[in-house]
């Protein structure tokens, strides 16, 4: 029993999604599945971040900085990512308030975060695909 509790307390532990139970409308399973979807989307975002940030750093190396004093590609990207993370978390918290304190709130927050994270991943991908 204590080992199971310790496993639950680990930051990186996420229960597996039982999609059949979620499809039956069992709220706890729906919440777990939504969280798993978000974590998968966040993993893709982090993978794309590594690619996009490397490209931006490369663009900084080839940019003639004496032309202007604005921040470089990477610093601008980093600032936008930090602002976006704050936006995502605050916005999705507000969306969750539609069920504030209820068992549906985690589902609403995770679903919102998944949607915004997938959109941001595409934005990061498009920055790499666009010509510099």
N, C-alpha and C positions, 0 to 999 in steps of 0.2 A: 504494500500500500504506500509506504513512504517513498519507495523508488518511483512509483507512478506519479506521485505528487511532485517529486523533484524533477522528473522529466517535464511535467507541465510548466514548471517554473522557469525552465531554460528558455532564454530569449529566442533561440533559433528553432524551438520545437513548435510545429504546427500540426494539429491532427489531420489525418487523411480525410478527404472529402468522400462521403458516401452518397454519390449522386442519386441512387435509387431512393434513399430516404429524403434527400432534398426535393426530388421530384414529387414525393408524397406530401410535401408541404411541412415537413418537420423543421421548425424554425432554427433550432440549433444546427442542424446539418446544412440548412440553407446559408446560415452565417459562416460556417466553416468553409463551404464550397466557394462562397464569395470572397472570403479571405484568401483562399488558395489561388483564385483567379487573379486577385490583386497582386499577390506575391510573384506569380508567373509574369504578369505585366511589368512589375518593377524589375524583375531579373532581366527582361528584354530591354528595358530602359537603361539599366546599368551597362549592359553589353553595348548598346548603341552609344551611350555616353563615352565609353572608352574609345570607340572609333571616331566619333565626332570631335572629341577634345584633342585627340592626336592630330587630326587634320587641321584643326584650328591652330594648334601649336606650330605645325609645319607652315601654315600660311603666315604666321607671325615671323618666322625665320626668314621668309622670302620678301616680307613687306619692307618697304623703304620708310622707316619710322620718322625720318626727318621731314616727310611730307606733311605730317600733321601730328598733333599732340594728343589725339584721342586714344582711349584704351585699345589694346590689340584685340585680335580675334578671340583668343582664349579667355582673356580677362572679361570681355564682354559676354561671352558665352557663359562663363562661370557666374557672373552677376545675374544673368537672366535665369539660370538654372536655380540659383538660390531663391530668387524672387518667386519663380514658378512653384517651387516646393512649398513655400509659405502660402501662396495662393491656393494650391491644390488642397492642402490640409485644412485651411480655414474654410474654403468653399464647401468642401465635403462635410465638414463638421456641421455647417449650416444646413446642408441637405439632410443630414442625419437627424436634425432637430424636428423634422416632420414626425418622427416617432421618438422624440426625446425621452430617454429613460426606459423605453420599451425594448422588448426583445427584437424588434425589427430594426432598431437604430444601427447595429453593426452591419447589417446587410446593406442598408442604404449608403452608409459611409464607404464600405468596401466596393460597392458597385460604382459609386461616383469616382473613387480613386482609380479603379480599373479603367474606366472610360477616359478620364483625363490623362492617365499615364500612357495609355495606348496612343492617344492623340499627340502627346508630347514626344513619344518615341518617333512617331512619323515626322514631327517637326525637326527633330535632331537629324533624322535620316535625310530629310530634304536639304538641310544645310550642307551636307556632304555632297549631295548629288548636284547641287547648283554650282555653276562655274564661279570661281573666286574672282 
